[in-house]
Amino acid sequence: MTGAAAETLDVSVLVPAKDEAENLPEFLRLCGEALSPAAFSFEVVVVDDGSRDETARVLRELERTYPFLRVVTHRRQRGIADALRSAGEVARGDVFVFYPADLQYLPEDIPGLVAPILAGRADIVTGTKQGKYEKAFVSRVYNTLCRWLFGVRVTDLNSVKAYRREVMQGVPLRPDWHRYMVVIAAADGFRLDSLPVPLHPRRAGVSKFGWRRIPVGMFDLLSVWFQLRFGRKPMLFFGIGGATLFVIGLLAGVVALVLRFGFGIGLRPLLNLVETMVISGIVLFGFGLLGEMIAGVQEETRAVARALDRLDKPDPRD
């Protein structure tokens, strides 16, 4: 069944598309074949992310063919994270599915991804790539680091995924952070599951992944780890570091005084070490206090957002 006429739907398939004019007709045809017989209502939201080919024209024609299709357009390329956010703002489904338009993943696997969520067994389901593909070594290293740093026991974190609408609300508006949606959701207490998903060769177009994104991904990985570990308790990092440097400076000062007045030895480098350690310790401790105030504001903002979300949802007892 299709859900074009419904106010709220069960599933919204969010599809970022950058120069995918050749793949979109077949992708939408397969979506119709795979999802129309399903026991849930659905829509497909395609985001034209600043395409330079005929993607815009193709989507206009496809809108007339498929009533379940909705189109969002970016004037310039903004990346997958922003595309998912834009699609989520107009989507009407309770469950979102991130799916690329390059036909490396076929829509026939979408019902399996959303089944555990619709059944109430999971909040986010990740697809585990099956088959040979480029950048397999990079993907394996990335997934191993994520499991080691975050303790998330999911085999593949950077694949297609289905998740409840509220999961999107916990993902920061940062470029490329869609890759860390699973670890952020796990940190917020959402239940995880995984499902094997076949990966097929790209039929047309070129991959948007380049080697220059690898170092960016590594820095993003460290940034996410730091924020999840210390974002709500910044004093745990800055305070301990500042206190350690201050104690080192204090001990070095005691040693300098003993050498100067006990043995008549004056060491200028030791004095410089004392000054550097004490000042650095005070500065780090100040950063910790500032971080605690910012973390407090963020907690208040989250509380307000949760309260507003509860107001938006009707009370089933009414």
KEKE-3310 file (N, C-alpha, C; in steps of 0.2 Angstrom, whole numbers, plus 5000, padded with zeros to 4 digits):
npx = (5004:5002:5006:5003:4992:4990:4991:5000:5013:5020:5033:5047:5057:5073:5082:5097:5103:5115:5119:5113:5105:5104:5101:5090:5077:5076:5078:5067:5057:5059:5057:5043:5039:5044:5039:5026:5017:5019:5015:5014:5012:5020:5033:5044:5057:5066:5082:5088:5104:5111:5114:5122:5119:5105:5097:5087:5077:5073:5068:5056:5049:5047:5040:5027:5024:5025:5016:5020:5032:5042:5050:5065:5075:5092:5101:5114:5128:5127:5130:5128:5123:5116:5107:5100:5094:5086:5077:5071:5064:5053:5048:5035:5034:5035:5046:5062:5072:5088:5094:5104:5104:5111:5109:5117:5112:5098:5080:5072:5077:5072:5060:5064:5073:5066:5057:5061:5060:5046:5040:5044:5055:5068:5076:5085:5091:5105:5112:5122:5135:5136:5146:5159:5167:5173:5185:5185:5194:5196:5184:5183:5193:5188:5176:5181:5188:5178:5170:5179:5182:5169:5162:5152:5143:5141:5142:5144:5144:5143:5133:5117:5103:5089:5079:5070:5060:5064:5077:5084:5083:5093:5105:5119:5119:5130:5143:5145:5142:5133:5138:5140:5129:5124:5132:5130:5116:5116:5123:5113:5104:5096:5090:5099:5101:5105:5106:5110:5114:5114:5127:5128:5136:5139:5128:5128:5135:5147:5156:5155:5163:5180:5198:5203:5193:5196:5206:5198:5187:5193:5197:5184:5179:5187:5183:5169:5170:5177:5167:5156:5161:5166:5158:5147:5153:5164:5173:5179:5189:5196:5198:5205:5216:5221:5223:5233:5243:5245:5249:5261:5268:5268:5276:5288:5291:5293:5305:5313:5314:5321:5333:5338:5338:5343:5354:5360:5359:5353:5341:5336:5329:5321:5313:5305:5298:5290:5282:5276:5269:5260:5252:5247:5239:5230:5223:5218:5209:5200:5195:5188:5178:5171:5167:5158:5148:5143:5139:5129:5119:5117:5110:5099:5093:5091:5081:5071:5068:5063:5052:5044:5043:5035:5023:5019:5015:5000:4990:4987:4976:4967)
npy = (4994:5012:5028:5041:5049:5050:5057:5055:5042:5026:5023:5032:5033:5040:5048:5053:5062:5064:5069:5058:5055:5045:5033:5035:5033:5019:5016:5021:5014:5001:5003:5005:4993:4985:4990:4993:4981:4979:4978:4991:5009:5021:5032:5040:5050:5060:5069:5081:5085:5097:5094:5093:5087:5080:5077:5085:5087:5074:5070:5078:5073:5060:5062:5064:5051:5043:5043:5042:5048:5061:5077:5086:5100:5105:5120:5120:5108:5100:5089:5073:5072:5084:5083:5072:5078:5088:5080:5073:5084:5086:5074:5061:5050:5038:5030:5031:5028:5027:5027:5026:5032:5025:5012:5002:4996:4987:4991:4981:4976:4984:4982:4971:4978:4988:4980:4974:4986:4991:4981:4983:4978:4985:5000:5006:5000:4993:4990:4976:4975:4964:4955:4959:4974:4991:5000:4992:4988:5001:5003:4992:4995:5007:5002:4994:5002:5010:5001:4998:5010:5015:5004:4998:4985:4982:4976:4983:5000:5010:5010:5006:5010:5009:5019:5025:5040:5049:5046:5054:5067:5067:5068:5078:5093:5092:5092:5077:5069:5059:5047:5043:5041:5029:5026:5037:5036:5024:5029:5037:5028:5020:5005:4993:4984:4973:4968:4957:4964:4963:4970:4978:4980:4997:5003:5015:5031:5039:5035:5044:5044:5048:5047:5057:5060:5051:5055:5066:5059:5052:5062:5067:5055:5055:5067:5065:5054:5061:5070:5062:5056:5066:5077:5080:5080:5090:5095:5083:5080:5093:5097:5087:5087:5100:5101:5091:5097:5108:5103:5097:5108:5114:5105:5106:5119:5118:5110:5119:5129:5122:5119:5131:5138:5129:5123:5132:5133:5140:5137:5143:5137:5128:5136:5142:5131:5129:5141:5139:5126:5129:5140:5135:5124:5132:5138:5127:5122:5133:5132:5120:5124:5133:5125:5116:5125:5128:5115:5113:5123:5116:5104:5110:5115:5103:5097:5107:5104:5091:5093:5101:5092:5082:5090:5091:5079:5070:5065:5049:5046:5055)
npz = (5000:4997:5004:5001:5003:5017:5033:5043:5042:5041:5037:5031:5017:5016:5004:4999:4985:4973:4958:4951:4940:4931:4939:4946:4940:4939:4953:4959:4953:4958:4971:4972:4968:4978:4990:4989:4991:5004:5022:5027:5028:5017:5011:4999:5001:4991:4991:4981:4980:4976:4963:4947:4935:4926:4936:4943:4933:4930:4942:4943:4932:4938:4949:4944:4941:4952:4966:4979:4980:4986:4984:4989:4987:4986:4984:4982:4985:5000:5008:5015:5028:5030:5020:5024:5036:5030:5023:5033:5040:5032:5031:5034:5041:5055:5056:5049:5035:5029:5013:4999:4982:4972:4969:4974:4985:4986:4985:4989:5001:5011:5018:5027:5035:5042:5049:5063:5070:5068:5074:5087:5093:5092:5090:5081:5066:5058:5042:5037:5026:5013:5002:4990:4989:4985:4995:5006:5015:5022:5027:5036:5045:5050:5056:5066:5074:5079:5086:5096:5102:5106:5111:5104:5098:5084:5068:5056:5054:5045:5034:5025:5035:5047:5057:5072:5071:5082:5084:5075:5081:5091:5084:5081:5072:5061:5049:5040:5051:5051:5049:5062:5068:5074:5085:5093:5095:5102:5114:5119:5123:5114:5107:5098:5082:5069:5052:5038:5023:5005:4995:4980:4963:4957:4946:4937:4935:4947:4961:4976:4986:4992:4994:5001:5011:5021:5031:5036:5041:5052:5061:5064:5070:5082:5087:5090:5099:5109:5113:5117:5128:5136:5134:5142:5155:5156:5165:5170:5161:5158:5171:5178:5170:5172:5186:5187:5180:5188:5200:5197:5194:5206:5214:5207:5210:5224:5223:5217:5227:5237:5231:5229:5241:5250:5244:5237:5223:5208:5196:5181:5170:5178:5185:5175:5171:5182:5181:5169:5171:5182:5177:5165:5171:5179:5168:5161:5171:5172:5159:5161:5170:5162:5152:5160:5163:5150:5147:5156:5150:5138:5143:5149:5137:5130:5139:5137:5123:5124:5132:5123:5113:5119:5120:5107:5104:5104:5118:5122:5130:5129)
capx = (5000:5006:5004:5003:4986:4989:4994:5006:5015:5024:5040:5049:5064:5076:5087:5101:5105:5119:5121:5110:5099:5103:5099:5084:5071:5076:5077:5060:5053:5060:5054:5036:5038:5046:5036:5018:5014:5021:5010:5015:5012:5027:5034:5051:5059:5073:5085:5093:5109:5115:5116:5124:5116:5098:5093:5081:5072:5071:5063:5050:5045:5045:5034:5020:5023:5024:5012:5023:5038:5042:5057:5068:5081:5097:5104:5121:5129:5128:5132:5123:5120:5111:5102:5095:5091:5081:5072:5068:5060:5047:5045:5029:5035:5037:5052:5066:5076:5093:5095:5107:5100:5115:5107:5121:5108:5091:5074:5069:5079:5070:5055:5068:5077:5061:5053:5062:5057:5039:5038:5045:5061:5074:5075:5089:5094:5110:5113:5129:5136:5138:5149:5165:5166:5179:5186:5183:5199:5195:5178:5185:5197:5183:5171:5185:5190:5171:5168:5184:5181:5163:5159:5145:5144:5138:5148:5145:5141:5143:5129:5110:5100:5083:5079:5065:5061:5067:5084:5087:5084:5099:5111:5121:5119:5137:5144:5147:5141:5128:5141:5141:5122:5123:5135:5126:5110:5118:5125:5107:5100:5092:5091:5102:5100:5108:5103:5114:5111:5118:5129:5129:5140:5136:5126:5129:5137:5153:5156:5156:5168:5186:5202:5204:5189:5198:5208:5192:5183:5197:5196:5177:5179:5190:5178:5163:5172:5178:5161:5152:5165:5167:5154:5142:5157:5170:5178:5182:5195:5200:5199:5210:5222:5223:5225:5239:5249:5246:5253:5268:5271:5269:5281:5294:5292:5296:5311:5317:5316:5326:5339:5340:5340:5347:5361:5363:5359:5347:5340:5331:5324:5316:5308:5301:5294:5285:5277:5272:5264:5255:5248:5243:5234:5224:5219:5214:5204:5196:5191:5183:5172:5167:5164:5153:5142:5140:5135:5122:5115:5115:5105:5092:5090:5088:5075:5065:5066:5059:5045:5041:5041:5029:5017:5017:5012:4994:4989:4982:4971:4962)
capy = (5000:5018:5032:5048:5053:5049:5063:5051:5036:5021:5023:5037:5032:5046:5046:5059:5060:5069:5067:5051:5055:5038:5028:5037:5030:5012:5015:5022:5008:4996:5005:5004:4985:4981:4993:4994:4976:4979:4979:4997:5014:5023:5037:5041:5057:5061:5076:5083:5088:5102:5090:5096:5083:5080:5075:5089:5086:5067:5070:5081:5068:5054:5064:5063:5044:5039:5047:5041:5052:5069:5079:5091:5102:5110:5124:5118:5102:5101:5083:5068:5074:5090:5080:5068:5082:5091:5075:5072:5089:5085:5067:5060:5043:5036:5026:5033:5023:5030:5023:5029:5031:5022:5005:4997:4993:4987:4993:4975:4974:4989:4979:4968:4983:4991:4975:4974:4993:4991:4976:4985:4975:4989:5007:5007:4993:4994:4984:4974:4974:4957:4955:4963:4981:4995:5003:4987:4989:5007:5001:4987:4999:5012:4999:4991:5008:5012:4996:4998:5016:5016:4998:4996:4978:4981:4974:4988:5006:5015:5006:5008:5009:5011:5021:5029:5047:5053:5046:5060:5073:5067:5068:5085:5096:5093:5089:5070:5065:5054:5041:5041:5041:5023:5027:5043:5033:5019:5033:5039:5022:5017:4998:4992:4978:4973:4964:4957:4967:4962:4976:4976:4985:5003:5003:5021:5036:5038:5035:5051:5043:5049:5045:5063:5060:5047:5059:5070:5054:5050:5068:5067:5050:5057:5072:5061:5051:5066:5074:5057:5054:5072:5082:5082:5081:5093:5095:5077:5081:5099:5098:5083:5089:5106:5099:5087:5102:5113:5099:5096:5115:5115:5101:5109:5125:5116:5108:5125:5132:5118:5119:5138:5140:5123:5121:5138:5132:5143:5135:5147:5132:5125:5142:5143:5125:5130:5146:5136:5121:5133:5144:5130:5121:5137:5139:5121:5122:5138:5129:5115:5128:5136:5119:5114:5130:5126:5108:5115:5126:5111:5100:5114:5115:5096:5097:5110:5101:5085:5095:5103:5086:5079:5094:5090:5072:5069:5061:5043:5045:5060)
capz = (5000:4997:5010:4999:5006:5024:5037:5046:5039:5045:5035:5026:5015:5015:4999:4997:4978:4970:4951:4951:4936:4928:4943:4950:4938:4941:4960:4961:4951:4963:4978:4971:4968:4984:4996:4988:4994:5011:5026:5031:5023:5016:5006:4997:5000:4988:4991:4976:4984:4972:4957:4941:4929:4924:4942:4944:4928:4930:4948:4941:4929:4942:4954:4941:4940:4958:4971:4985:4980:4988:4982:4992:4983:4989:4978:4982:4988:5007:5011:5017:5035:5029:5016:5029:5040:5026:5021:5040:5041:5028:5031:5039:5044:5061:5055:5044:5032:5025:5008:4994:4976:4967:4967:4977:4990:4982:4990:4992:5008:5016:5023:5032:5040:5046:5053:5070:5073:5068:5079:5094:5096:5091:5089:5075:5063:5053:5037:5037:5019:5011:4996:4989:4987:4986:5001:5011:5021:5025:5031:5041:5050:5053:5061:5071:5079:5082:5091:5101:5106:5108:5114:5101:5095:5078:5063:5051:5056:5039:5029:5026:5042:5048:5064:5074:5070:5087:5084:5072:5085:5095:5080:5080:5065:5060:5042:5040:5057:5050:5050:5069:5071:5078:5091:5096:5097:5108:5120:5121:5126:5110:5106:5091:5079:5063:5047:5032:5017:5000:4991:4972:4960:4955:4939:4933:4939:4950:4969:4979:4992:4990:4999:5005:5016:5026:5037:5039:5045:5058:5065:5066:5075:5088:5090:5092:5105:5115:5115:5120:5134:5141:5133:5148:5161:5154:5171:5171:5157:5159:5178:5180:5167:5175:5193:5187:5179:5194:5205:5194:5195:5214:5216:5204:5214:5230:5222:5215:5233:5241:5228:5229:5248:5253:5241:5233:5216:5205:5189:5177:5167:5183:5186:5169:5171:5187:5179:5163:5173:5186:5173:5161:5176:5180:5162:5160:5176:5170:5153:5164:5173:5157:5149:5164:5162:5143:5147:5159:5146:5134:5147:5149:5130:5129:5143:5134:5117:5126:5134:5117:5109:5122:5119:5100:5103:5107:5124:5120:5135:5128)
cpx = (5004:5002:5004:4998:4986:4993:5001:5007:5019:5031:5041:5056:5067:5082:5091:5103:5109:5122:5119:5105:5098:5100:5092:5078:5070:5075:5070:5055:5053:5057:5046:5035:5039:5041:5028:5015:5015:5015:5011:5014:5019:5027:5042:5052:5066:5075:5090:5098:5114:5118:5117:5122:5109:5094:5086:5075:5069:5066:5057:5046:5043:5040:5027:5019:5021:5022:5016:5030:5037:5049:5059:5074:5085:5100:5111:5122:5131:5130:5126:5120:5115:5106:5097:5091:5085:5076:5068:5063:5053:5044:5040:5029:5037:5044:5056:5070:5081:5095:5098:5103:5105:5114:5112:5117:5101:5085:5071:5071:5076:5065:5059:5071:5072:5057:5054:5059:5050:5036:5040:5051:5068:5072:5079:5092:5099:5110:5121:5130:5139:5140:5155:5163:5173:5179:5184:5188:5198:5189:5179:5188:5192:5179:5175:5186:5183:5169:5173:5183:5175:5159:5153:5147:5140:5143:5149:5141:5140:5139:5122:5108:5093:5082:5072:5066:5065:5074:5087:5088:5090:5106:5113:5121:5127:5139:5147:5146:5136:5131:5141:5134:5121:5126:5132:5120:5111:5120:5119:5102:5096:5095:5094:5101:5104:5105:5108:5110:5116:5121:5131:5133:5136:5134:5128:5132:5144:5152:5158:5161:5175:5191:5204:5199:5191:5201:5203:5188:5187:5196:5189:5176:5181:5186:5172:5165:5173:5171:5156:5155:5165:5162:5149:5146:5164:5175:5182:5189:5199:5202:5205:5216:5225:5226:5232:5245:5250:5250:5260:5272:5273:5275:5288:5296:5296:5304:5316:5319:5321:5333:5342:5343:5344:5354:5364:5363:5352:5347:5334:5326:5319:5311:5303:5296:5288:5280:5273:5267:5258:5250:5244:5238:5228:5220:5215:5208:5198:5191:5186:5177:5168:5163:5158:5147:5139:5136:5129:5117:5112:5109:5099:5089:5087:5081:5069:5063:5062:5052:5041:5038:5035:5023:5015:5014:5005:4994:4984:4976:4965:4956)
cpy = (5006:5023:5039:5052:5054:5055:5060:5044:5032:5022:5028:5035:5038:5045:5052:5057:5066:5066:5060:5051:5048:5033:5029:5033:5022:5011:5016:5017:5002:4997:5004:4997:4982:4984:4993:4988:4975:4981:4986:5003:5017:5029:5037:5048:5058:5068:5077:5088:5092:5098:5094:5093:5084:5078:5078:5088:5079:5067:5073:5077:5062:5056:5063:5056:5041:5044:5047:5045:5059:5071:5086:5093:5107:5113:5122:5112:5103:5095:5079:5070:5079:5087:5076:5072:5086:5086:5074:5077:5089:5078:5066:5053:5043:5033:5029:5028:5027:5025:5027:5027:5027:5015:5000:4993:4993:4988:4986:4973:4979:4986:4975:4973:4986:4986:4975:4981:4993:4986:4977:4982:4979:4996:5009:5001:4995:4988:4982:4972:4967:4957:4959:4970:4985:4998:4998:4987:4995:5006:4997:4991:5003:5008:4996:4996:5010:5007:4996:5004:5017:5010:4996:4990:4977:4981:4980:4994:5011:5011:5009:5007:5012:5013:5025:5036:5051:5052:5052:5066:5073:5067:5075:5087:5097:5089:5082:5066:5060:5047:5038:5041:5035:5023:5032:5040:5028:5023:5035:5034:5019:5010:4997:4985:4978:4967:4963:4960:4966:4969:4974:4982:4991:5002:5009:5026:5034:5038:5042:5050:5044:5048:5051:5064:5056:5051:5063:5065:5052:5056:5068:5061:5052:5063:5069:5058:5055:5069:5069:5056:5060:5077:5085:5082:5084:5094:5089:5077:5087:5099:5094:5085:5095:5105:5095:5092:5106:5109:5098:5103:5116:5111:5103:5115:5123:5114:5114:5128:5129:5119:5126:5140:5135:5122:5127:5137:5135:5140:5139:5142:5129:5130:5143:5137:5126:5135:5142:5131:5125:5136:5140:5126:5126:5138:5133:5121:5127:5135:5124:5119:5130:5130:5116:5119:5129:5120:5109:5118:5120:5106:5103:5114:5108:5095:5101:5107:5095:5087:5097:5097:5082:5083:5093:5083:5072:5064:5055:5043:5050:5057)
cpz = (5000:5002:5008:5002:5013:5027:5040:5043:5043:5043:5030:5024:5013:5010:4997:4989:4975:4963:4950:4946:4932:4932:4946:4947:4940:4949:4962:4959:4956:4969:4977:4971:4974:4990:4995:4991:5001:5016:5030:5025:5023:5011:5005:4997:4997:4989:4986:4979:4979:4966:4951:4935:4928:4930:4943:4939:4928:4936:4946:4937:4933:4947:4950:4940:4946:4963:4978:4985:4982:4986:4986:4988:4987:4983:4977:4986:4996:5011:5013:5023:5034:5025:5020:5033:5036:5024:5028:5042:5038:5028:5036:5042:5051:5061:5049:5041:5028:5020:5002:4987:4971:4966:4970:4982:4986:4987:4992:4999:5013:5021:5029:5037:5044:5051:5060:5073:5073:5073:5086:5097:5095:5089:5082:5073:5058:5048:5037:5029:5018:5004:4995:4986:4988:4993:5007:5017:5025:5030:5037:5047:5054:5058:5067:5077:5082:5088:5097:5106:5109:5112:5110:5097:5089:5072:5058:5052:5050:5033:5029:5033:5042:5056:5065:5072:5076:5088:5081:5076:5090:5091:5079:5073:5063:5053:5043:5046:5056:5050:5057:5072:5075:5085:5096:5099:5103:5114:5123:5124:5121:5108:5099:5089:5072:5058:5041:5026:5011:4997:4984:4969:4957:4947:4934:4938:4943:4958:4971:4985:4989:4995:5003:5011:5022:5032:5040:5044:5052:5063:5068:5071:5082:5091:5093:5099:5111:5117:5119:5127:5139:5139:5139:5155:5159:5159:5172:5167:5158:5166:5180:5177:5170:5182:5192:5185:5184:5199:5203:5195:5202:5216:5213:5208:5221:5229:5220:5222:5237:5238:5229:5236:5252:5251:5237:5226:5213:5198:5186:5173:5172:5184:5181:5169:5176:5184:5173:5166:5177:5182:5168:5165:5177:5174:5160:5165:5174:5164:5156:5167:5168:5153:5153:5163:5155:5143:5151:5155:5141:5137:5147:5142:5128:5133:5139:5127:5119:5128:5128:5113:5112:5121:5112:5099:5107:5113:5122:5124:5133:5123)
residu = (MET:THR:GLY:ALA:ALA:ALA:GLU:THR:LEU:ASP:VAL:SER:VAL:LEU:VAL:PRO:ALA:LYS:ASP:GLU:ALA:GLU:ASN:LEU:PRO:GLU:PHE:LEU:ARG:LEU:CYS:GLY:GLU:ALA:LEU:SER:PRO:ALA:ALA:PHE:SER:PHE:GLU:VAL:VAL:VAL:VAL:ASP:ASP:GLY:SER:ARG:ASP:GLU:THR:ALA:ARG:VAL:LEU:ARG:GLU:LEU:GLU:ARG:THR:TYR:PRO:PHE:LEU:ARG:VAL:VAL:THR:HIS:ARG:ARG:GLN:ARG:GLY:ILE:ALA:ASP:ALA:LEU:ARG:SER:ALA:GLY:GLU:VAL:ALA:ARG:GLY:ASP:VAL:PHE:VAL:PHE:TYR:PRO:ALA:ASP:LEU:GLN:TYR:LEU:PRO:GLU:ASP:ILE:PRO:GLY:LEU:VAL:ALA:PRO:ILE:LEU:ALA:GLY:ARG:ALA:ASP:ILE:VAL:THR:GLY:THR:LYS:GLN:GLY:LYS:TYR:GLU:LYS:ALA:PHE:VAL:SER:ARG:VAL:TYR:ASN:THR:LEU:CYS:ARG:TRP:LEU:PHE:GLY:VAL:ARG:VAL:THR:ASP:LEU:ASN:SER:VAL:LYS:ALA:TYR:ARG:ARG:GLU:VAL:MET:GLN:GLY:VAL:PRO:LEU:ARG:PRO:ASP:TRP:HIS:ARG:TYR:MET:VAL:VAL:ILE:ALA:ALA:ALA:ASP:GLY:PHE:ARG:LEU:ASP:SER:LEU:PRO:VAL:PRO:LEU:HIS:PRO:ARG:ARG:ALA:GLY:VAL:SER:LYS:PHE:GLY:TRP:ARG:ARG:ILE:PRO:VAL:GLY:MET:PHE:ASP:LEU:LEU:SER:VAL:TRP:PHE:GLN:LEU:ARG:PHE:GLY:ARG:LYS:PRO:MET:LEU:PHE:PHE:GLY:ILE:GLY:GLY:ALA:THR:LEU:PHE:VAL:ILE:GLY:LEU:LEU:ALA:GLY:VAL:VAL:ALA:LEU:VAL:LEU:ARG:PHE:GLY:PHE:GLY:ILE:GLY:LEU:ARG:PRO:LEU:LEU:ASN:LEU:VAL:GLU:THR:MET:VAL:ILE:SER:GLY:ILE:VAL:LEU:PHE:GLY:PHE:GLY:LEU:LEU:GLY:GLU:MET:ILE:ALA:GLY:VAL:GLN:GLU:GLU:THR:ARG:ALA:VAL:ALA:ARG:ALA:LEU:ASP:ARG:LEU:ASP:LYS:PRO:ASP:PRO:ARG:ASP)
# end
